[in-house]
Amino acid sequence: MTEEERLVIHGTREDGSRLRPSDWIERISSTLASFGEDHRLRYEDSVRPCIIEGEKCLVVARGLARSNPSAWDFIMAFAESNRLRIQIDRRYGDRALPPE
């Protein structure tokens, strides 16, 4: 992904429960993925599955709102309607949080 601002959508809800089915992250990210010449799945730069501190998450670049507004709207509506935890990705660059 580029260094543009990204959001992390966690696999857990605001109340701490997990969303089922547990493969929703792979389902969403694979809808925007394509297969390369090597026949391997290549995720879109703006939507990727990720594991952060042992938790499966979906990382979404804000630029998706410009490049593919319908995908952005779908992902954000899905996250909000399921009350998923959303935060700014602070793992890289100026916004990186110091290690504890």
Secondary structure as UniProt FT lines:
FT   STRAND          6..13
FT   TURN            14..15
FT   TURN            22..23
FT   HELIX           24..31
FT   STRAND          34..35
FT   TURN            37..38
FT   STRAND          41..42
FT   TURN            45..46
FT   STRAND          47..52
FT   TURN            53..54
FT   STRAND          55..61
FT   TURN            62..63
FT   HELIX           64..67
FT   HELIX           69..81
FT   TURN            82..83
FT   STRAND          84..88
FT   HELIX           93..95
//
